[in-house]
Amino acid sequence: MLVACRGPNPAADLVIINGAEPETLDPALMTGQADLRIGLAIFEGLTRFNPTNAAPTPGLAERWEVSPDGLTYTFHLRSNAVWSTGEPITADDVVYSWRRVLYPPTASEYAGLLFYVRNGEAFNTGALQNPTQVGVTALDVRTVRVELQNPTPFFLDLCGTPTLAVVPRQTIERHGDRWLCARPVPASGAYCLEAWRVNDRIRLRKNPRYWDAANTRSEIVDLLPCINANTALNLYTSGAADVVWDKNLVPGELLDVLLRRPDFHSYPVLGTYFLRFNVTRAPFHDPRVRAAFALAVDKRRIVDKITRGGEQIASAYTPPGVPGYEAPVGLSLDPGRARDLLAQAGFPGGRRFPACDYLCDTTSRLHEQIAIELQAMWERELGVRVTLRKMEWKTFLVAQRDLAYDLCRSSWIGDYNDPNTFLDMFMSHNGNNRTGWKCEPYDRLLREANAQLDPAHRLARLREAETLLVREEVPIMPLYFYAGLEYYDADRIHGIFANVRAEHPLRAIWKSPPAGRTLAQP
C-alpha cells in the first residue's frame, strides 16, 4: 500500500523501529502489536490509555455514568470531538464502529471484546440477526448508551482498545475494503496517516483537529518496519532511529553487554510466550499427547540459555502481577511422566508417532532458536521428530488462523490488567483461539466468573478455568513470561514510561531539540 505524502517531505521529529510490517491498519482487523500501536495513534475510542500506568482515561467521551448495578454505561462525547477532515464525531459513529466489529463478514478476531455487551456474542455468531438488539445505542448526537450482559470491571479498558476505536463510516462505505487508501483517511485520534510505504515506513502527522492536539508532542512520527535485531541496533546507534521497541530487536549475542547500558530499559510486562496445539489434528486431538509434549520441555533451559533477558518461566498462562489473582500451577518438566502419557496414547518411545511440524515466524531469530531447542527436547525425551517450518509474519498469521499447523509458537500481551484478557481468548467462539479447542466447561466457567458480583468468587472461577487450560486439557503450553526491553536515550526521548501493558501512546512521546533550539511546551 502507498498513501502519498502531500507537499515536501521533511525529516520526522521522532523515528521508531516498530517491528514487523503491519498486517493492516483497520482497527477491526488488527491483531499484531505493531499494528495496534499505530492504530491507537490514528483512531481513538471512548477512552484512551494514560501513558504512565496504562489506566483508562477519558478519550472521545469526556465523561460517563454507570448504573448502580454496573450494567449500563452512558457516555457523553466531547463537543470538540471531530474527524481530522472537520466533520463532528457522533454517537452514531460509535454505534457503527462497534457493530462493524461484531458483523460476521468483518471477521474480526477481536470481536470477543464486545461479547460483554448485551447480545454482542449472539449477533457475532449469527444466533441473532438484528444489529439493533445489540446493547449499544445512540441516545442523541453526543450520547451513547451501552448495556452489558454482566457487570464487567474492565469495561472502560476495553473502550480504549483499537478494536473499539471509532472509524469513519462514510469513508468505509464509499471505498469498502480499500478505505485505508482514501486520501485523506479521516482520523479520530491524535495522528493522521500521511504515508504507508511497504517495507519502508509509515509516516504519521499530528492531527490539528484532535480534541487534545495541544498535548500531542511530536509533529511527524515515522515508524520503520524491521525484524532484524542487528539492523535495528545499527539504525539506532547511527542516529537513524530514536526508539526501538521489543526484546526481539535486541541481538541475543550482545544481550549481556547491552543490558548494562543506560539506554536499554527492562521491566515486567503483562505478556506470555507460549505454544499452541492444533487439537483438530491427530495425534494432538488427544490431551495425553499434548501434556506429554509440555512435560518434556525444560523451560528453565530456554530462559537461561536463549532469552536471557530476565524472563520468568511460565507454569500458568496468566502472568504474575494481576491484582488479587493467583494463577494455578500448570505442567512442569517431568520426562518420565511425559513418556508414560505418550505410551498410554499409543506411541511408546515415540514409535508410530506421525510426522508433525512446528510453525514459527521469521520476525526474530529468537523464535528459531527456541524452536530448535524444543525440537531437540522432544526428540531426546519422547523419541519424536518434529519438523521446523518458518514463515514470514503475514503468512504465519494466516496459517495460524486457518489451523494449518500442528504446533506453533505464539505470544500474547494483555489488553488490560485482568486474567480475563488471557483466558477469554480460548473460549469456543473467540477469534483469537486459533487452536480448534472447544470446551463447554471452560466456556461455562468464564461466563460464570464474569457474572459474579463478588470479586473473590469471580477470580476463583477464573482460576478453575485456567486449571482446565494449562493442566487438564492443555491446548496451549506456556513457556515464559515476558520482560519488556526497549532502547532509547532517556536524556533526549521523553514520555515513555514502564508499565505492565507496555502501553506507550505516541501522542505523549517527544524528543528534545538539538542544542540551541527551544521547543514550545503545550
C-alpha positions as CSV (number, residue, x, y, z in Angstrom):
1,M,0.0,0.0,0.0
2,L,1.2,3.5,-0.7
3,V,-0.6,6.6,0.6
4,A,1.2,9.5,-0.9
5,C,2.6,12.4,1.1
6,R,1.4,15.8,0.2
7,G,3.9,18.6,-0.3
8,P,7.5,18.5,0.8
9,N,8.9,15.5,2.7
10,P,10.6,16.9,5.9
11,A,12.5,14.9,8.4
12,A,10.5,13.3,11.1
13,D,10.6,14.6,14.7
14,L,10.6,11.1,16.0
15,V,11.7,7.8,14.4
16,I,10.6,4.5,15.9
17,I,11.5,1.0,14.9
18,N,8.2,-0.8,15.3
19,G,8.9,-4.5,14.5
20,A,7.2,-6.4,11.7
21,E,5.4,-4.7,8.8
22,P,1.8,-4.1,9.9
23,E,-0.7,-6.6,8.5
24,T,-3.4,-3.9,8.5
25,L,-4.3,-0.6,10.0
26,D,-8.0,-1.4,10.2
27,P,-8.8,-1.4,13.9
28,A,-11.4,-4.1,13.5
29,L,-8.9,-6.5,11.9
30,M,-5.7,-5.7,13.9
31,T,-4.1,-8.4,15.9
32,G,-0.3,-7.8,15.9
33,Q,1.3,-5.4,18.4
34,A,3.0,-3.4,15.6
35,D,-0.4,-2.8,14.1
36,L,-2.1,-2.0,17.4
37,R,0.4,0.7,18.4
38,I,-0.2,2.6,15.1
39,G,-4.0,2.0,15.3
40,L,-4.2,3.7,18.7
41,A,-2.4,6.8,17.3
42,I,-4.8,7.2,14.3
43,F,-8.1,6.1,15.8
44,E,-9.4,6.7,19.3
45,G,-12.2,5.1,21.4
46,L,-14.4,6.4,24.1
47,T,-11.5,6.1,26.5
48,R,-7.7,6.2,25.9
49,F,-4.8,5.0,28.0
50,N,-2.7,7.0,30.5
51,P,0.9,6.8,29.2
52,T,2.3,6.4,32.8
53,N,0.3,3.4,34.0
54,A,-2.0,2.4,31.1
55,A,-5.1,3.1,33.1
56,P,-8.2,4.1,31.1
57,T,-8.9,7.8,31.0
58,P,-11.5,9.9,29.1
59,G,-10.9,9.8,25.3
60,L,-13.6,10.8,22.8
61,A,-16.0,10.6,25.7
62,E,-15.4,13.4,28.2
63,R,-17.4,11.7,30.9
64,W,-19.8,8.8,31.7
65,E,-22.2,7.5,34.2
66,V,-22.5,3.9,35.4
67,S,-25.8,2.5,36.7
68,P,-25.8,1.1,40.3
69,D,-26.0,-2.5,39.1
70,G,-23.0,-1.9,36.8
71,L,-24.9,-3.0,33.7
72,T,-25.4,0.4,31.9
73,Y,-22.8,2.9,30.9
74,T,-23.9,6.3,29.5
75,F,-21.1,8.1,27.6
76,H,-21.1,11.7,26.7
77,L,-18.9,12.7,23.7
78,R,-16.8,15.8,23.7
79,S,-18.3,18.8,21.9
80,N,-14.9,19.3,20.2
81,A,-14.5,15.7,19.1
82,V,-14.3,15.9,15.3
83,W,-12.7,13.9,12.4
84,S,-9.4,15.2,11.0
85,T,-11.5,16.2,8.0
86,G,-13.6,18.5,10.1
87,E,-16.9,16.6,10.5
88,P,-18.2,16.0,14.0
89,I,-17.7,12.6,15.6
90,T,-21.2,11.4,16.6
91,A,-22.8,8.8,18.7
92,D,-23.9,7.1,15.5
93,D,-20.2,6.7,14.5
94,V,-19.6,4.9,17.8
95,V,-22.5,2.5,17.2
96,Y,-21.5,1.9,13.6
97,S,-17.9,1.1,14.6
98,W,-18.8,-1.4,17.3
99,R,-21.5,-3.1,15.2
100,R,-18.9,-3.4,12.3
101,V,-16.6,-5.3,14.6
102,L,-19.4,-7.7,15.5
103,Y,-20.7,-8.1,12.0
104,P,-19.8,-11.7,11.0
105,P,-18.5,-10.8,7.5
106,T,-16.0,-8.4,9.0
107,A,-14.3,-11.5,10.6
108,S,-12.8,-9.5,13.4
109,E,-10.6,-11.8,15.6
110,Y,-11.1,-9.4,18.5
111,A,-14.9,-9.4,18.2
112,G,-14.9,-11.2,21.6
113,L,-14.1,-7.9,23.3
114,L,-17.7,-6.9,22.6
115,F,-19.2,-10.1,23.9
116,Y,-19.6,-8.4,27.2
117,V,-22.2,-6.1,25.6
118,R,-25.8,-7.4,25.6
119,N,-26.4,-9.6,22.6
120,G,-22.9,-9.0,21.2
121,E,-21.9,-12.6,21.1
122,A,-25.3,-13.7,19.7
123,F,-25.1,-11.2,16.8
124,N,-21.5,-12.2,16.0
125,T,-22.2,-15.9,16.0
126,G,-25.4,-15.5,13.8
127,A,-27.8,-16.5,16.6
128,L,-29.3,-13.0,16.4
129,Q,-29.7,-11.2,13.1
130,N,-30.9,-7.8,14.1
131,P,-28.0,-5.5,15.0
132,T,-30.3,-3.0,16.7
133,Q,-30.7,-5.6,19.5
134,V,-27.0,-5.3,20.4
135,G,-26.7,-3.2,23.5
136,V,-25.1,-0.1,22.1
137,T,-27.4,2.8,21.2
138,A,-27.1,6.4,20.2
139,L,-29.5,8.4,22.5
140,D,-28.7,11.6,20.7
141,V,-25.9,13.1,18.6
142,R,-23.4,13.0,21.5
143,T,-24.7,10.4,23.9
144,V,-24.1,6.6,23.7
145,R,-25.7,4.1,26.0
146,V,-24.1,0.7,26.4
147,E,-25.9,-2.2,28.1
148,L,-23.8,-5.1,29.3
149,Q,-24.6,-8.8,29.8
150,N,-23.0,-8.7,33.3
151,P,-21.0,-6.2,35.3
152,T,-17.6,-6.0,33.7
153,P,-14.9,-4.4,35.9
154,F,-12.5,-3.9,32.9
155,F,-15.1,-2.5,30.5
156,L,-13.5,1.0,30.4
157,D,-10.2,-0.6,29.5
158,L,-11.9,-2.3,26.6
159,C,-13.3,1.0,25.4
160,G,-9.7,2.2,24.9
161,T,-8.5,-0.7,22.8
162,P,-8.0,-0.2,19.0
163,T,-10.8,-2.7,18.3
164,L,-13.4,-0.4,19.9
165,A,-11.9,2.7,18.3
166,V,-14.2,4.9,16.2
167,V,-13.7,4.6,12.5
168,P,-15.1,6.7,9.6
169,R,-18.4,5.2,8.4
170,Q,-18.7,7.3,5.2
171,T,-15.2,6.5,4.0
172,I,-15.6,2.8,4.7
173,E,-19.0,2.6,2.9
174,R,-17.6,4.6,0.0
175,H,-14.4,2.6,-0.5
176,G,-15.1,-0.8,1.0
177,D,-12.0,-2.9,1.8
178,R,-9.7,-0.2,0.3
179,W,-10.9,2.5,2.6
180,L,-7.4,3.0,4.1
181,C,-6.3,4.0,0.6
182,A,-8.6,7.0,0.7
183,R,-7.0,10.5,0.6
184,P,-7.2,11.7,3.3
185,V,-8.1,8.9,5.7
186,P,-10.4,10.6,8.4
187,A,-8.7,10.1,11.8
188,S,-10.3,10.2,15.2
189,G,-7.0,10.1,17.1
190,A,-4.0,12.2,17.7
191,Y,-2.3,11.4,14.3
192,C,-3.3,11.2,10.7
193,L,-1.9,8.6,8.3
194,E,0.2,10.6,5.9
195,A,2.0,7.7,4.1
196,W,2.4,4.0,4.2
197,R,5.3,2.7,2.1
198,V,5.5,-1.0,2.5
199,N,9.0,-2.2,3.7
200,D,10.0,1.5,4.2
201,R,8.0,3.4,6.7
202,I,4.6,4.6,8.0
203,R,4.5,8.3,8.4
204,L,2.1,9.9,10.8
205,R,1.4,13.6,11.1
206,K,-0.2,15.4,14.0
207,N,-4.0,15.8,13.7
208,P,-4.6,19.5,14.2
209,R,-8.3,18.9,14.8
210,Y,-7.8,16.3,17.6
211,W,-9.5,17.4,20.7
212,D,-6.2,17.2,22.7
213,A,-3.9,18.4,19.9
214,A,-2.3,20.9,22.2
215,N,-0.7,18.0,24.1
216,T,0.3,15.9,21.1
217,R,4.1,16.3,21.5
218,S,5.6,15.4,18.1
219,E,4.5,16.8,14.7
220,I,5.8,14.0,12.5
221,V,6.5,10.4,13.5
222,D,8.0,7.7,11.3
223,L,7.6,4.1,12.2
224,L,10.0,1.8,10.4
225,P,9.4,-1.9,9.9
226,C,12.4,-4.1,10.9
227,I,12.6,-7.6,12.1
228,N,16.4,-8.0,12.1
229,A,17.9,-7.2,15.5
230,N,21.4,-6.3,14.1
231,T,19.8,-3.9,11.6
232,A,17.7,-2.3,14.3
233,L,20.7,-1.8,16.6
234,N,22.7,-0.3,13.7
235,L,19.9,2.1,12.8
236,Y,19.7,3.2,16.4
237,T,23.4,3.6,17.1
238,S,23.9,5.6,13.8
239,G,21.1,8.0,14.9
240,A,18.7,6.9,12.1
241,A,16.2,5.8,14.7
242,D,15.4,7.2,18.2
243,V,13.5,4.3,19.8
244,V,13.4,0.6,19.3
245,W,10.5,-1.4,20.7
246,D,10.6,-5.1,21.7
247,K,13.1,-7.5,23.0
248,N,13.0,-9.4,19.7
249,L,15.1,-6.5,18.3
250,V,18.0,-6.9,20.7
251,P,20.8,-9.0,19.3
252,G,20.9,-12.1,21.6
253,E,24.7,-12.4,21.4
254,L,25.1,-8.8,22.7
255,L,22.3,-9.0,25.4
256,D,24.6,-9.3,28.4
257,V,26.6,-6.2,27.4
258,L,23.6,-4.1,26.2
259,L,21.6,-4.7,29.4
260,R,24.2,-2.8,31.3
261,R,23.8,0.3,29.1
262,P,21.7,3.2,30.5
263,D,19.8,3.5,27.3
264,F,18.5,-0.1,27.5
265,H,15.4,-0.4,29.7
266,S,13.9,-3.6,31.1
267,Y,10.7,-4.0,33.1
268,P,8.0,-6.7,33.8
269,V,5.3,-6.9,31.1
270,L,1.9,-8.5,31.2
271,G,2.7,-10.9,28.4
272,T,3.3,-14.6,27.9
273,Y,5.3,-16.6,25.3
274,F,3.5,-19.9,24.6
275,L,2.9,-22.7,22.2
276,R,-0.5,-23.6,20.6
277,F,-1.5,-27.2,19.7
278,N,-3.9,-27.7,16.8
279,V,-6.4,-30.0,18.6
280,T,-8.2,-30.7,15.3
281,R,-5.3,-32.8,14.0
282,A,-4.3,-36.2,15.2
283,P,-2.4,-37.0,17.4
284,F,-2.8,-33.6,19.1
285,H,-6.5,-34.2,19.5
286,D,-5.5,-36.3,22.5
287,P,-4.8,-34.3,25.7
288,R,-2.3,-37.0,26.8
289,V,-0.1,-36.2,23.8
290,R,-0.4,-32.5,24.4
291,A,0.5,-33.0,28.1
292,A,3.5,-35.3,27.1
293,F,4.9,-32.6,24.9
294,A,4.5,-30.0,27.7
295,L,6.1,-32.2,30.3
296,A,9.1,-32.9,28.1
297,V,10.1,-29.2,27.9
298,D,12.8,-27.7,30.1
299,K,11.6,-24.1,30.3
300,R,14.5,-23.1,32.6
301,R,17.0,-24.0,29.9
302,I,15.1,-21.8,27.4
303,V,15.2,-18.7,29.6
304,D,18.7,-19.2,30.8
305,K,20.3,-20.2,27.5
306,I,18.3,-18.4,24.9
307,T,16.2,-15.5,26.0
308,R,18.5,-14.3,28.9
309,G,16.5,-11.1,29.5
310,G,15.2,-11.7,33.0
311,E,12.1,-13.7,31.9
312,Q,10.3,-15.9,34.4
313,I,9.4,-19.5,33.4
314,A,5.6,-19.9,33.0
315,S,3.7,-22.7,34.6
316,A,0.3,-21.0,34.1
317,Y,-0.8,-18.7,31.3
318,T,-1.7,-15.6,33.2
319,P,1.4,-13.6,34.2
320,P,2.0,-12.5,37.8
321,G,1.1,-9.1,38.9
322,V,-2.7,-9.1,38.2
323,P,-4.2,-7.7,41.4
324,G,-5.8,-10.3,43.7
325,Y,-5.2,-13.2,41.3
326,E,-3.1,-16.3,41.9
327,A,-2.7,-18.4,38.8
328,P,-2.8,-22.2,39.1
329,V,0.2,-24.4,38.8
330,G,0.4,-25.9,35.4
331,L,2.7,-28.6,33.9
332,S,6.5,-28.5,34.6
333,L,9.4,-30.7,33.5
334,D,8.8,-34.4,34.1
335,P,10.2,-36.5,31.3
336,G,9.2,-39.8,32.9
337,R,5.5,-38.9,33.2
338,A,5.7,-37.4,29.6
339,R,6.9,-40.8,28.3
340,D,4.2,-42.7,30.2
341,L,1.5,-40.4,28.8
342,L,2.8,-40.8,25.3
343,A,2.8,-44.6,25.7
344,Q,-0.7,-44.5,27.0
345,A,-1.7,-42.6,23.9
346,G,-0.3,-45.4,21.7
347,F,3.2,-44.1,21.0
348,P,5.7,-45.9,23.3
349,G,9.1,-44.5,22.9
350,G,7.8,-42.3,20.1
351,R,7.1,-45.3,17.8
352,R,4.5,-44.9,15.1
353,F,4.2,-41.2,16.0
354,P,3.1,-39.4,12.8
355,A,5.1,-36.7,11.0
356,C,4.4,-33.3,12.6
357,D,5.7,-29.8,12.3
358,Y,6.3,-26.8,14.5
359,L,5.4,-23.4,12.9
360,C,7.3,-20.2,13.8
361,D,7.6,-16.8,12.1
362,T,10.7,-15.1,10.9
363,T,10.2,-11.8,12.8
364,S,13.0,-12.8,15.2
365,R,16.0,-15.1,15.3
366,L,14.9,-15.8,18.9
367,H,11.9,-17.8,17.6
368,E,14.0,-20.1,15.5
369,Q,16.5,-20.6,18.4
370,I,13.6,-21.6,20.7
371,A,12.2,-23.9,18.0
372,I,15.5,-25.7,17.6
373,E,15.8,-26.2,21.4
374,L,12.2,-27.6,21.6
375,Q,12.8,-29.9,18.7
376,A,15.9,-31.4,20.4
377,M,14.0,-31.8,23.7
378,W,11.1,-33.6,22.1
379,E,13.4,-36.0,20.2
380,R,15.6,-36.6,23.3
381,E,12.8,-37.1,25.8
382,L,10.0,-38.6,23.7
383,G,11.7,-40.1,20.6
384,V,9.6,-37.8,18.4
385,R,10.9,-36.0,15.4
386,V,9.3,-32.6,14.8
387,T,10.0,-30.7,11.6
388,L,10.5,-26.9,11.8
389,R,8.5,-24.7,9.4
390,K,9.3,-21.0,9.2
391,M,7.0,-18.4,7.6
392,E,7.0,-14.6,7.0
393,W,4.8,-12.8,9.5
394,K,1.7,-12.2,7.5
395,T,1.7,-15.8,6.0
396,F,2.3,-17.1,9.5
397,L,-0.8,-15.4,10.9
398,V,-2.9,-16.8,8.1
399,A,-1.6,-20.3,8.7
400,Q,-2.3,-19.9,12.4
401,R,-5.9,-18.7,11.8
402,D,-6.6,-21.4,9.3
403,L,-5.2,-24.1,11.7
404,A,-2.7,-25.0,9.0
405,Y,-0.1,-26.3,11.6
406,D,0.5,-29.0,14.2
407,L,2.2,-26.9,16.8
408,C,3.1,-23.2,16.6
409,R,4.8,-20.5,18.6
410,S,2.6,-17.7,20.0
411,S,2.6,-14.8,22.3
412,W,0.1,-12.6,24.0
413,I,0.3,-9.1,25.6
414,G,-2.6,-8.3,27.9
415,D,-5.1,-5.7,26.7
416,Y,-6.0,-4.9,30.3
417,N,-4.8,-5.9,33.7
418,D,-7.2,-8.7,34.4
419,P,-6.9,-12.5,34.0
420,N,-9.8,-12.4,31.6
421,T,-7.6,-10.7,28.9
422,F,-5.7,-14.0,28.7
423,L,-8.4,-16.5,29.4
424,D,-11.4,-15.5,27.4
425,M,-9.4,-15.8,24.1
426,F,-9.7,-19.6,24.4
427,M,-13.5,-19.7,24.6
428,S,-15.0,-21.7,21.8
429,H,-16.1,-18.8,19.6
430,N,-13.3,-16.3,20.2
431,G,-11.5,-15.4,17.0
432,N,-8.1,-15.4,18.9
433,N,-8.5,-19.0,20.0
434,R,-6.7,-20.5,16.9
435,T,-6.3,-23.9,18.4
436,G,-9.6,-25.5,17.4
437,W,-10.2,-26.3,21.1
438,K,-13.8,-26.1,22.2
439,C,-14.6,-26.9,25.8
440,E,-18.0,-26.3,27.2
441,P,-17.0,-26.5,30.9
442,Y,-14.3,-23.9,30.2
443,D,-16.8,-21.6,28.5
444,R,-19.2,-22.0,31.3
445,L,-16.6,-21.2,34.0
446,L,-15.6,-18.0,32.1
447,R,-19.3,-16.9,31.8
448,E,-19.9,-17.7,35.5
449,A,-16.8,-15.8,36.5
450,N,-17.9,-12.7,34.6
451,A,-21.4,-12.8,36.0
452,Q,-20.0,-12.8,39.6
453,L,-20.5,-9.6,41.6
454,D,-18.1,-10.8,44.3
455,P,-14.5,-10.2,43.1
456,A,-13.1,-13.1,45.1
457,H,-15.7,-15.6,43.7
458,R,-15.0,-14.3,40.3
459,L,-11.3,-14.8,40.5
460,A,-11.8,-18.3,41.9
461,R,-13.9,-19.3,38.9
462,L,-11.2,-17.9,36.6
463,R,-8.6,-20.0,38.4
464,E,-10.7,-23.1,37.8
465,A,-10.9,-22.2,34.1
466,E,-7.2,-21.7,33.9
467,T,-6.6,-25.0,35.6
468,L,-8.5,-26.7,32.7
469,L,-6.5,-24.7,30.2
470,V,-2.9,-25.4,31.4
471,R,-3.2,-28.6,33.4
472,E,-6.0,-30.8,32.2
473,E,-6.9,-30.0,28.6
474,V,-3.6,-28.4,27.6
475,P,-4.5,-26.8,24.2
476,I,-1.5,-24.5,24.9
477,M,1.9,-24.7,26.5
478,P,3.1,-21.6,28.4
479,L,6.9,-21.2,28.2
480,Y,7.8,-17.9,29.9
481,F,6.5,-14.5,31.0
482,Y,7.9,-11.5,29.1
483,A,10.3,-8.9,30.3
484,G,9.9,-5.7,28.4
485,L,13.1,-4.4,26.8
486,E,13.3,-1.2,24.8
487,Y,16.2,1.1,24.0
488,Y,16.2,4.9,23.7
489,D,18.2,7.7,25.3
490,A,16.1,8.9,28.2
491,D,18.0,12.2,28.3
492,R,16.6,13.0,24.9
493,I,13.5,10.9,24.5
494,H,10.6,11.7,26.9
495,G,7.1,10.4,27.6
496,I,7.9,6.7,27.7
497,F,7.0,5.1,31.0
498,A,7.4,1.5,32.1
499,N,4.0,-0.2,32.7
500,V,3.0,-3.8,32.7
501,R,1.0,-3.4,29.5
502,A,3.9,-1.9,27.5
503,E,1.5,0.9,26.5
504,H,3.3,3.9,25.1
505,P,0.9,6.3,23.3
506,L,2.7,8.1,20.5
507,R,0.9,11.3,21.4
508,A,2.9,11.5,24.7
509,I,6.4,10.9,23.2
510,W,8.8,13.6,22.2
511,K,12.5,14.3,21.6
512,S,14.5,17.1,23.0
513,P,15.6,19.5,20.3
514,P,19.2,19.9,19.4
515,A,21.3,22.4,21.4
516,G,20.3,26.0,20.6
517,R,16.7,25.3,19.7
518,T,13.8,25.6,22.0
519,L,10.5,23.6,21.8
520,A,7.2,25.2,22.6
521,Q,5.6,23.5,25.6
522,P,1.9,22.5,25.3
